[in-house]
């Protein structure tokens, strides 16, 4: 019987740590002792952690390493400052005379410490766990003894601990005493099955009470009443909509996380390619082939300048604003405007539209990016290489990045081929034997040449195709989104009946090619187009505008 006192709540990790310390005890040791850590409430002592303390014990005396216990407690306080010393534990079933001496030490470290005994020897075919509190007994002024009174012990766990305990229970019945973690879907299915089983048990209990087979329990009734009152009153349709909305949100978060992971991987590959190409060109191409010549310094300087400009353009494309349409400071009601699209034309705001996702006005040729969740002026596409949209204000840096990436690929290919030809000629002229002794790893150099050539061809062809596509979209004054939209409109007009009018085709005034290029790269000198310099934005296309056009809403 447990006496009146605090309730001791023990976490599974404490029991696992005690069992582990018992299995790892020193040879000849009969039991293991240690310090209990946790928190103390008014009527509850929660044991959340523990650590073993070295000790030597004989029939006459006991020696405990107090210095080790203090050092371990200081280390634990750095990790978990909220945990304090609440008592000590010992393996075994009985309380010995030495337990009084050890308990006296912990009485100086904690107020009313508890003593936990864990029967790791399984004397009764189970692990008996008991908790005690000490109380002095005897005649005042004379010999005073200590009496250990039992306390109530309960087992609690966090969600993560419950998963671990469930996994350990499954390994008990496994053939090879091993079991792996299940998938998330299997865990959800198992949880749903357990909930269904618990509901079946509750319904069976209620039916037995109503039929008179089982006597009603007031505490169970109050618990069921509280449980039912916590269930929100919601219809099945609303619950299904809420569940679908949460699932869609979860899928969106998962998609964005995977997309961010892919974008980070692509950026890492670009950086690795740049530094690897620089390393191979300097170490295995220029130094062996052009050592002692001014061409070594010249090629190395030009190649590193190209790489420096490549990284600078990439950084500008990543961190520059692609041309996001500013959001209004206050919410605007678009219900009338959506039902009367002609009002915009009457007010002289042709081409302005309303984004249903951003809930704001957007200028002509602006489109909504589902990744950035914003409208981008003259949006081209969302590029994973720069983790940003390619729009009106950063298209220049993106094209420069493509240009210098292609230049670096072609330049590295030319240097590798020339160095390879030089190596073959030098081996024929000087002889292979002496040359192999001087060169550090001929096969390694050839491997670097092949890897760099393959990477240069892949990156070079890919970026040059995108570079050509970007120039075509600038010269034709149509972004890929506009090209796709116009193509769809043309297909619909061809499939529509002759009596019906074709859908409206949004057109804009064609400009000279040089003027279109200047709108992207700036109105300065053509030589400045090669550098990632900030250029004044064009004065056409809706750059300078307020968030709301000049008409009544």
Protein Blocks (a to p, Z undefined) as FASTA:
>chain_A
ZZedddddddfklmmmmmmmmmmpcehiabdcddddddddfkbccdfbdcdddddddfkb
ccddfklmmmmmmmmmmmmmmbccfbdcdedjbdcfklmmmmmmmmmmpghiadddddfk
omnopacddddddddedjehiacddddddddddddddfklmmmmmmmmmmmmpmnlpacd
ddfklmmmmmmmmmmmmmmmmmmmmmmmmnopaccdfklmmmmmmmmmmpccddfklmmm
mmmmmmmmmmmmmmmmmmmmmmmmmmmmmmmmmmmmmmmmmmmmmmmmmgoiaklmmmmm
mmmmmmmmmmmmmmmmmmpcehiacddfbdcdfklmmmmmmlmmmnopghiacdfklopa
ddehiacdfklopacehifbdcfklopacdfklmmmmmmmmmmmmmmmmmmmmmmmmmmm
mmmmmmmmnopklmmmmpghjklmmmmmmmmmmmmmmmmmmmmmmmmmmmmmmmnopafk
lmmmmmmmmmmmmmpcfkbccddddddddddfklmmmmmnopcdfklmmpccdddddfeh
hlaccfbdcddZZ
